[in-house]
């Protein structure tokens, strides 16, 4: 099983995105929502849909697990438990 990084970002309009930056598989995966949790849930929905599409086309979907990371500079009190350190500002310092 391969671990792929998924980046979580919040845009200036307050909407969240979760996307896999790797293009090693011939497809992209992304999720969006009004909260971080919604974006992550939508990301997993995209994974399920892509798996169905790949299998319908006779291809094997890769055995992946995902590691969610916040984009550098990301800091908001609206986070999902377990996705960010206790102190969001400190989290960014550790990423750099």
N, CA, C and O atoms as CSV, one atom per row, in Angstrom:
chain,resi,resn,atom,element,x,y,z
A,1,UNK,N,N,0.853,-1.179,0.000
A,1,UNK,CA,C,0.000,0.000,0.000
A,1,UNK,C,C,0.895,1.237,0.000
A,1,UNK,O,O,1.855,1.336,0.764
A,2,UNK,N,N,0.556,2.160,-0.866
A,2,UNK,CA,C,1.333,3.399,-0.972
A,2,UNK,C,C,0.584,4.527,-0.260
A,2,UNK,O,O,-0.640,4.624,-0.347
A,3,UNK,N,N,1.331,5.374,0.442
A,3,UNK,CA,C,0.743,6.530,1.110
A,3,UNK,C,C,0.919,7.754,0.233
A,3,UNK,O,O,2.027,8.071,-0.199
A,4,UNK,N,N,-0.182,8.437,-0.025
A,4,UNK,CA,C,-0.165,9.662,-0.810
A,4,UNK,C,C,-0.561,10.846,0.070
A,4,UNK,O,O,-1.478,10.755,0.886
A,5,UNK,N,N,0.138,11.941,-0.111
A,5,UNK,CA,C,-0.151,13.174,0.617
A,5,UNK,C,C,-1.389,13.842,0.015
A,5,UNK,O,O,-1.546,13.895,-1.205
A,6,UNK,N,N,-2.258,14.345,0.880
A,6,UNK,CA,C,-3.417,15.134,0.473
A,6,UNK,C,C,-3.299,16.482,1.160
A,6,UNK,O,O,-3.188,16.547,2.384
A,7,UNK,N,N,-3.322,17.544,0.393
A,7,UNK,CA,C,-3.179,18.898,0.915
A,7,UNK,C,C,-4.556,19.475,1.230
A,7,UNK,O,O,-5.480,19.381,0.422
A,8,UNK,N,N,-4.679,20.072,2.412
A,8,UNK,CA,C,-5.907,20.758,2.802
A,8,UNK,C,C,-5.627,22.249,2.789
A,8,UNK,O,O,-4.656,22.719,3.383
A,9,UNK,N,N,-6.496,22.991,2.097
A,9,UNK,CA,C,-6.358,24.445,2.014
A,9,UNK,C,C,-7.707,25.089,2.294
A,9,UNK,O,O,-8.762,24.493,2.082
A,10,UNK,N,N,-7.640,26.310,2.770
A,10,UNK,CA,C,-8.845,27.122,2.891
A,10,UNK,C,C,-8.630,28.351,2.015
A,10,UNK,O,O,-7.592,29.007,2.097
A,11,UNK,N,N,-9.622,28.660,1.172
A,11,UNK,CA,C,-9.487,29.786,0.247
A,11,UNK,C,C,-9.893,31.087,0.928
A,11,UNK,O,O,-10.396,31.081,2.052
A,12,UNK,N,N,-9.674,32.179,0.252
A,12,UNK,CA,C,-10.002,33.483,0.825
A,12,UNK,C,C,-11.506,33.658,1.039
A,12,UNK,O,O,-11.927,34.491,1.842
A,13,UNK,N,N,-12.322,32.867,0.313
A,13,UNK,CA,C,-13.773,32.944,0.523
A,13,UNK,C,C,-14.244,32.003,1.624
A,13,UNK,O,O,-15.446,31.893,1.868
A,14,UNK,N,N,-13.310,31.320,2.295
A,14,UNK,CA,C,-13.640,30.471,3.423
A,14,UNK,C,C,-14.001,29.040,3.065
A,14,UNK,O,O,-14.346,28.258,3.952
A,15,UNK,N,N,-13.931,28.674,1.789
A,15,UNK,CA,C,-14.226,27.300,1.386
A,15,UNK,C,C,-12.957,26.455,1.474
A,15,UNK,O,O,-11.847,26.965,1.322
A,16,UNK,N,N,-13.134,25.171,1.719
A,16,UNK,CA,C,-12.019,24.254,1.927
A,16,UNK,C,C,-11.845,23.337,0.727
A,16,UNK,O,O,-12.809,22.996,0.041
A,17,UNK,N,N,-10.609,22.946,0.486
A,17,UNK,CA,C,-10.317,21.942,-0.527
A,17,UNK,C,C,-9.325,20.938,0.048
A,17,UNK,O,O,-8.496,21.266,0.897
A,18,UNK,N,N,-9.433,19.718,-0.435
A,18,UNK,CA,C,-8.502,18.642,-0.088
A,18,UNK,C,C,-8.139,17.978,-1.412
A,18,UNK,O,O,-9.014,17.455,-2.102
A,19,UNK,N,N,-6.853,17.995,-1.773
A,19,UNK,CA,C,-6.470,17.449,-3.070
A,19,UNK,C,C,-5.149,16.700,-2.989
A,19,UNK,O,O,-4.279,17.018,-2.178
A,20,UNK,N,N,-5.023,15.702,-3.845
A,20,UNK,CA,C,-3.809,14.915,-3.948
A,20,UNK,C,C,-2.950,15.533,-5.047
A,20,UNK,O,O,-3.344,15.500,-6.213
A,21,UNK,N,N,-1.786,16.097,-4.714
A,21,UNK,CA,C,-0.963,16.755,-5.730
A,21,UNK,C,C,-0.273,15.787,-6.691
A,21,UNK,O,O,0.157,16.202,-7.767
A,22,UNK,N,N,-0.157,14.518,-6.332
A,22,UNK,CA,C,0.521,13.552,-7.190
A,22,UNK,C,C,-0.274,13.326,-8.473
A,22,UNK,O,O,-1.501,13.235,-8.453
A,23,UNK,N,N,0.447,13.236,-9.585
A,23,UNK,CA,C,-0.198,12.895,-10.855
A,23,UNK,C,C,0.380,11.584,-11.407
A,23,UNK,O,O,0.449,11.382,-12.620
A,24,UNK,N,N,0.788,10.712,-10.501
A,24,UNK,CA,C,1.421,9.453,-10.876
A,24,UNK,C,C,0.448,8.398,-11.407
A,24,UNK,O,O,0.884,7.349,-11.882
A,25,UNK,N,N,-0.852,8.654,-11.337
A,25,UNK,CA,C,-1.820,7.599,-11.621
A,25,UNK,C,C,-2.688,7.854,-12.854
A,25,UNK,O,O,-3.490,6.996,-13.224
A,26,UNK,N,N,-2.548,8.992,-13.482
A,26,UNK,CA,C,-3.365,9.297,-14.637
A,26,UNK,C,C,-4.727,9.852,-14.283
A,26,UNK,O,O,-5.586,9.987,-15.154
A,27,UNK,N,N,-4.938,10.176,-13.022
A,27,UNK,CA,C,-6.176,10.808,-12.576
A,27,UNK,C,C,-5.863,11.682,-11.379
A,27,UNK,O,O,-4.848,11.491,-10.709
A,28,UNK,N,N,-6.733,12.640,-11.110
A,28,UNK,CA,C,-6.590,13.497,-9.945
A,28,UNK,C,C,-7.705,13.224,-8.953
A,28,UNK,O,O,-8.766,12.719,-9.322
A,29,UNK,N,N,-7.470,13.550,-7.727
A,29,UNK,CA,C,-8.475,13.386,-6.678
A,29,UNK,C,C,-8.563,14.676,-5.887
A,29,UNK,O,O,-7.545,15.231,-5.473
A,30,UNK,N,N,-9.797,15.157,-5.675
A,30,UNK,CA,C,-9.999,16.390,-4.922
A,30,UNK,C,C,-11.382,16.369,-4.293
A,30,UNK,O,O,-12.307,15.728,-4.793
A,31,UNK,N,N,-11.499,17.085,-3.186
A,31,UNK,CA,C,-12.780,17.262,-2.520
A,31,UNK,C,C,-12.919,18.698,-2.060
A,31,UNK,O,O,-11.929,19.392,-1.831
A,32,UNK,N,N,-14.160,19.134,-1.928
A,32,UNK,CA,C,-14.432,20.529,-1.573
A,32,UNK,C,C,-15.575,20.581,-0.570
A,32,UNK,O,O,-16.416,19.683,-0.528
A,33,UNK,N,N,-15.601,21.645,0.241
A,33,UNK,CA,C,-16.698,21.806,1.181
A,33,UNK,C,C,-16.627,23.108,1.937
A,33,UNK,O,O,-15.660,23.863,1.836
A,34,UNK,N,N,-17.682,23.353,2.702
A,34,UNK,CA,C,-17.744,24.564,3.521
A,34,UNK,C,C,-16.970,24.412,4.823
A,34,UNK,O,O,-16.694,25.399,5.505
A,35,UNK,N,N,-16.620,23.174,5.169
A,35,UNK,CA,C,-15.786,22.907,6.340
A,35,UNK,C,C,-14.669,21.951,5.921
A,35,UNK,O,O,-14.727,21.331,4.859
A,36,UNK,N,N,-13.678,21.848,6.756
A,36,UNK,CA,C,-12.580,20.922,6.485
A,36,UNK,C,C,-13.100,19.490,6.406
A,36,UNK,O,O,-12.708,18.727,5.523
A,37,UNK,N,N,-13.983,19.133,7.332
A,37,UNK,CA,C,-14.554,17.783,7.339
A,37,UNK,C,C,-15.323,17.505,6.053
A,37,UNK,O,O,-15.202,16.416,5.493
A,38,UNK,N,N,-16.108,18.459,5.574
A,38,UNK,CA,C,-16.849,18.273,4.320
A,38,UNK,C,C,-15.891,18.056,3.151
A,38,UNK,O,O,-16.148,17.222,2.283
A,39,UNK,N,N,-14.800,18.797,3.127
A,39,UNK,CA,C,-13.822,18.638,2.043
A,39,UNK,C,C,-13.178,17.253,2.095
A,39,UNK,O,O,-12.975,16.631,1.052
A,40,UNK,N,N,-12.859,16.772,3.276
A,40,UNK,CA,C,-12.265,15.441,3.421
A,40,UNK,C,C,-13.280,14.368,3.031
A,40,UNK,O,O,-12.939,13.422,2.322
A,41,UNK,N,N,-14.522,14.510,3.489
A,41,UNK,CA,C,-15.565,13.551,3.112
A,41,UNK,C,C,-15.774,13.538,1.600
A,41,UNK,O,O,-15.938,12.473,1.005
A,42,UNK,N,N,-15.769,14.715,0.977
A,42,UNK,CA,C,-15.933,14.808,-0.475
A,42,UNK,C,C,-14.730,14.195,-1.187
A,42,UNK,O,O,-14.883,13.587,-2.247
A,43,UNK,N,N,-13.545,14.347,-0.619
A,43,UNK,CA,C,-12.346,13.721,-1.186
A,43,UNK,C,C,-12.518,12.204,-1.220
A,43,UNK,O,O,-12.241,11.566,-2.236
A,44,UNK,N,N,-12.978,11.627,-0.106
A,44,UNK,CA,C,-13.178,10.176,-0.062
A,44,UNK,C,C,-14.283,9.734,-1.023
A,44,UNK,O,O,-14.213,8.634,-1.572
A,45,UNK,N,N,-15.292,10.563,-1.233
A,45,UNK,CA,C,-16.325,10.257,-2.233
A,45,UNK,C,C,-15.694,10.224,-3.629
A,45,UNK,O,O,-16.031,9.366,-4.445
A,46,UNK,N,N,-14.773,11.167,-3.901
A,46,UNK,CA,C,-14.071,11.186,-5.187
A,46,UNK,C,C,-13.217,9.933,-5.357
A,46,UNK,O,O,-13.116,9.396,-6.461
A,47,UNK,N,N,-12.606,9.466,-4.276
A,47,UNK,CA,C,-11.809,8.230,-4.331
A,47,UNK,C,C,-12.717,7.066,-4.739
A,47,UNK,O,O,-12.363,6.281,-5.619
A,48,UNK,N,N,-13.875,6.956,-4.107
A,48,UNK,CA,C,-14.807,5.864,-4.423
A,48,UNK,C,C,-15.273,5.932,-5.873
A,48,UNK,O,O,-15.332,4.914,-6.562
A,49,UNK,N,N,-15.602,7.134,-6.327
A,49,UNK,CA,C,-16.053,7.299,-7.712
A,49,UNK,C,C,-14.948,6.949,-8.705
A,49,UNK,O,O,-15.203,6.295,-9.716
A,50,UNK,N,N,-13.727,7.381,-8.419
A,50,UNK,CA,C,-12.617,7.088,-9.328
A,50,UNK,C,C,-12.327,5.588,-9.343
A,50,UNK,O,O,-12.014,5.030,-10.394
A,51,UNK,N,N,-12.427,4.946,-8.204
A,51,UNK,CA,C,-12.218,3.501,-8.144
A,51,UNK,C,C,-13.229,2.788,-9.034
A,51,UNK,O,O,-12.864,1.877,-9.776
A,52,UNK,N,N,-14.486,3.190,-8.967
A,52,UNK,CA,C,-15.528,2.592,-9.814
A,52,UNK,C,C,-15.230,2.830,-11.294
A,52,UNK,O,O,-15.366,1.918,-12.109
A,53,UNK,N,N,-14.826,4.050,-11.641
A,53,UNK,CA,C,-14.520,4.366,-13.044
A,53,UNK,C,C,-13.337,3.552,-13.563
A,53,UNK,O,O,-13.384,3.018,-14.671
A,54,UNK,N,N,-12.294,3.461,-12.771
A,54,UNK,CA,C,-11.112,2.701,-13.181
A,54,UNK,C,C,-11.476,1.233,-13.398
A,54,UNK,O,O,-11.076,0.636,-14.397
A,55,UNK,N,N,-12.227,0.654,-12.471
A,55,UNK,CA,C,-12.595,-0.758,-12.587
A,55,UNK,C,C,-13.548,-0.979,-13.757
A,55,UNK,O,O,-13.472,-2.015,-14.418
A,56,UNK,N,N,-14.444,-0.029,-14.025
A,56,UNK,CA,C,-15.356,-0.140,-15.171
A,56,UNK,C,C,-14.586,-0.124,-16.488
A,56,UNK,O,O,-15.018,-0.719,-17.475
A,57,UNK,N,N,-13.445,0.559,-16.497
A,57,UNK,CA,C,-12.596,0.616,-17.698
A,57,UNK,C,C,-11.565,-0.516,-17.737
A,57,UNK,O,O,-10.693,-0.534,-18.605
A,58,UNK,N,N,-11.668,-1.455,-16.803
A,58,UNK,CA,C,-10.771,-2.608,-16.792
A,58,UNK,C,C,-9.415,-2.359,-16.175
A,58,UNK,O,O,-8.498,-3.162,-16.346
A,59,UNK,N,N,-9.275,-1.261,-15.462
A,59,UNK,CA,C,-8.010,-0.944,-14.799
A,59,UNK,C,C,-8.145,-1.205,-13.300
A,59,UNK,O,O,-9.240,-1.153,-12.739
A,60,UNK,N,N,-7.025,-1.482,-12.678
A,60,UNK,CA,C,-7.002,-1.702,-11.231
A,60,UNK,C,C,-6.700,-0.394,-10.535
A,60,UNK,O,O,-5.711,0.268,-10.848
A,61,UNK,N,N,-7.537,-0.022,-9.602
A,61,UNK,CA,C,-7.282,1.182,-8.808
A,61,UNK,C,C,-6.151,0.877,-7.841
A,61,UNK,O,O,-6.174,-0.167,-7.188
A,62,UNK,N,N,-5.165,1.755,-7.731
A,62,UNK,CA,C,-4.022,1.485,-6.846
A,62,UNK,C,C,-4.443,1.380,-5.380
A,62,UNK,O,O,-5.403,2.015,-4.945
A,63,UNK,N,N,-3.711,0.577,-4.644
A,63,UNK,CA,C,-3.956,0.394,-3.214
A,63,UNK,C,C,-3.304,1.569,-2.482
A,63,UNK,O,O,-2.100,1.559,-2.224
A,64,UNK,N,N,-4.113,2.581,-2.150
A,64,UNK,CA,C,-3.601,3.818,-1.563
A,64,UNK,C,C,-4.165,4.058,-0.173
A,64,UNK,O,O,-5.288,3.668,0.144
A,65,UNK,N,N,-3.362,4.703,0.636
A,65,UNK,CA,C,-3.846,5.319,1.859
A,65,UNK,C,C,-3.435,6.779,1.790
A,65,UNK,O,O,-2.534,7.141,1.033
A,66,UNK,N,N,-4.093,7.618,2.580
A,66,UNK,CA,C,-3.897,9.055,2.446
A,66,UNK,C,C,-3.433,9.677,3.754
A,66,UNK,O,O,-3.911,9.331,4.834
A,67,UNK,N,N,-2.496,10.596,3.629
A,67,UNK,CA,C,-1.994,11.371,4.755
A,67,UNK,C,C,-2.377,12.822,4.502
A,67,UNK,O,O,-1.883,13.448,3.564
A,68,UNK,N,N,-3.260,13.354,5.342
A,68,UNK,CA,C,-3.745,14.720,5.171
A,68,UNK,C,C,-2.796,15.697,5.848
A,68,UNK,O,O,-2.417,15.521,7.006
A,69,UNK,N,N,-2.419,16.732,5.100
A,69,UNK,CA,C,-1.530,17.773,5.614
A,69,UNK,C,C,-2.091,19.130,5.226
A,69,UNK,O,O,-2.689,19.288,4.162
A,70,UNK,N,N,-1.893,20.093,6.088
A,70,UNK,CA,C,-2.337,21.446,5.784
A,70,UNK,C,C,-1.280,22.165,4.958
A,70,UNK,O,O,-0.080,21.964,5.140
A,71,UNK,N,N,-1.748,22.997,4.058
A,71,UNK,CA,C,-0.844,23.815,3.260
A,71,UNK,C,C,-0.057,24.736,4.186
A,71,UNK,O,O,-0.568,25.157,5.223
A,72,UNK,N,N,1.171,25.048,3.821
A,72,UNK,CA,C,1.977,25.974,4.611
A,72,UNK,C,C,1.238,27.313,4.669
A,72,UNK,O,O,0.747,27.811,3.656
A,73,UNK,N,N,1.171,27.879,5.860
A,73,UNK,CA,C,0.459,29.130,6.047
A,73,UNK,C,C,-0.984,28.923,6.473
A,73,UNK,O,O,-1.685,29.887,6.780
A,74,UNK,N,N,-1.437,27.665,6.495
A,74,UNK,CA,C,-2.808,27.333,6.873
A,74,UNK,C,C,-2.928,27.401,8.392
A,74,UNK,O,O,-2.172,26.737,9.101
A,75,UNK,N,N,-3.842,28.173,8.883
A,75,UNK,CA,C,-4.109,28.210,10.321
A,75,UNK,C,C,-5.517,28.745,10.523
A,75,UNK,O,O,-5.822,29.877,10.147
A,76,UNK,N,N,-6.362,27.932,11.111
A,76,UNK,CA,C,-7.730,28.337,11.413
A,76,UNK,C,C,-8.219,27.548,12.611
A,76,UNK,O,O,-7.824,26.394,12.781
A,77,UNK,N,N,-9.050,28.119,13.432
A,77,UNK,CA,C,-9.571,27.370,14.569
A,77,UNK,C,C,-10.604,26.330,14.148
A,77,UNK,O,O,-10.939,25.462,14.953
A,78,UNK,N,N,-11.125,26.380,12.915
A,78,UNK,CA,C,-12.125,25.435,12.430
A,78,UNK,C,C,-11.422,24.239,11.818
A,78,UNK,O,O,-11.292,24.160,10.596
A,79,UNK,N,N,-10.967,23.311,12.640
A,79,UNK,CA,C,-10.239,22.155,12.130
A,79,UNK,C,C,-10.897,20.869,12.595
A,79,UNK,O,O,-11.686,20.858,13.540
A,80,UNK,N,N,-10.561,19.797,11.918
A,80,UNK,CA,C,-11.043,18.475,12.278
A,80,UNK,C,C,-10.097,17.894,13.315
A,80,UNK,O,O,-8.881,17.980,13.148
A,81,UNK,N,N,-10.619,17.312,14.369
A,81,UNK,CA,C,-9.784,16.700,15.395
A,81,UNK,C,C,-8.848,15.682,14.747
A,81,UNK,O,O,-9.277,14.847,13.950
A,82,UNK,N,N,-7.596,15.761,15.091
A,82,UNK,CA,C,-6.604,14.841,14.562
A,82,UNK,C,C,-5.950,15.313,13.285
A,82,UNK,O,O,-4.983,14.697,12.837
A,83,UNK,N,N,-6.440,16.384,12.681
A,83,UNK,CA,C,-5.847,16.870,11.431
A,83,UNK,C,C,-4.896,18.025,11.642
A,83,UNK,O,O,-4.150,18.390,10.734
A,84,UNK,N,N,-4.912,18.596,12.811
A,84,UNK,CA,C,-4.052,19.736,13.061
A,84,UNK,C,C,-3.556,19.655,14.508
A,84,UNK,O,O,-4.231,19.106,15.379
A,85,UNK,N,N,-2.399,20.195,14.740
A,85,UNK,CA,C,-1.844,20.203,16.096
A,85,UNK,C,C,-2.709,21.050,17.017
A,85,UNK,O,O,-3.548,21.820,16.549
A,86,UNK,N,N,-2.512,20.915,18.302
A,86,UNK,CA,C,-3.292,21.672,19.277
A,86,UNK,C,C,-3.234,23.166,19.009
A,86,UNK,O,O,-4.229,23.874,19.166
A,87,UNK,N,N,-2.068,23.635,18.606
A,87,UNK,CA,C,-1.873,25.058,18.324
A,87,UNK,C,C,-1.662,25.226,16.824
A,87,UNK,O,O,-0.568,24.953,16.330
A,88,UNK,N,N,-2.696,25.674,16.076
A,88,UNK,CA,C,-2.538,25.760,14.616
A,88,UNK,C,C,-1.336,26.576,14.171
A,88,UNK,O,O,-0.707,26.223,13.174
A,89,UNK,N,N,-0.998,27.632,14.857
A,89,UNK,CA,C,0.160,28.437,14.456
A,89,UNK,C,C,1.442,27.612,14.612
A,89,UNK,O,O,2.325,27.670,13.757
A,90,UNK,N,N,1.541,26.856,15.687
A,90,UNK,CA,C,2.695,25.989,15.895
A,90,UNK,C,C,2.804,24.892,14.855
A,90,UNK,O,O,3.905,24.474,14.498
A,91,UNK,N,N,1.672,24.430,14.370
A,91,UNK,CA,C,1.649,23.390,13.333
A,91,UNK,C,C,2.399,23.871,12.089
A,91,UNK,O,O,3.196,23.129,11.514
A,92,UNK,N,N,2.144,25.092,11.685
A,92,UNK,CA,C,2.803,25.624,10.500
A,92,UNK,C,C,4.310,25.744,10.694
A,92,UNK,O,O,5.081,25.538,9.757
A,93,UNK,N,N,4.724,26.077,11.907
A,93,UNK,CA,C,6.159,26.177,12.168
A,93,UNK,C,C,6.815,24.814,11.996
A,93,UNK,O,O,7.938,24.732,11.497
A,94,UNK,N,N,6.133,23.738,12.401
A,94,UNK,CA,C,6.685,22.396,12.272
A,94,UNK,C,C,6.766,21.960,10.812
A,94,UNK,O,O,7.653,21.187,10.452
A,95,UNK,N,N,5.853,22.442,9.966
A,95,UNK,CA,C,5.840,22.052,8.558
A,95,UNK,C,C,7.017,22.625,7.790
A,95,UNK,O,O,7.509,21.996,6.853
A,96,UNK,N,N,7.469,23.792,8.165
A,96,UNK,CA,C,8.476,24.489,7.363
A,96,UNK,C,C,9.841,23.901,7.514
A,96,UNK,O,O,10.792,24.383,6.899
